[in-house]
């Protein structure tokens, strides 16, 4: 290894060693995203605080539901016979 190659390698090593540890592009981008999320959350909370609260929905009293089928369900054998005569094969 020549003296010039060694000095070039030392310069590269010292350049990366002098950099701030842990500050990569991904860290910077993640911090920018977190800052933007915090800013948007503050704007949303301020907007919601400025709006009047929505009126409470009045709950309707539940009525007893009547049986919509009008009676008992058909017997299974009758239902299967109807399905088969209707063209369905099971």
C-alpha angles and dihedrals in degrees: 000000000000125000091249093053091049093050090048091051091048090051091052092048093048091048093057094038091056093054120103109269117240097014103117128154090259091054092050092048092048091051090050090052092049091048091050092049091050091049093049092047091052091050092049093049091048091050092048091048091052094052120082113249114264115256115262113255112244111237115230116226112251115246124207107265117227121224105271096200091066097229144351122338116258119264114269094241091053091049093049091049090052091050092050094048088048091062100264118128120197 
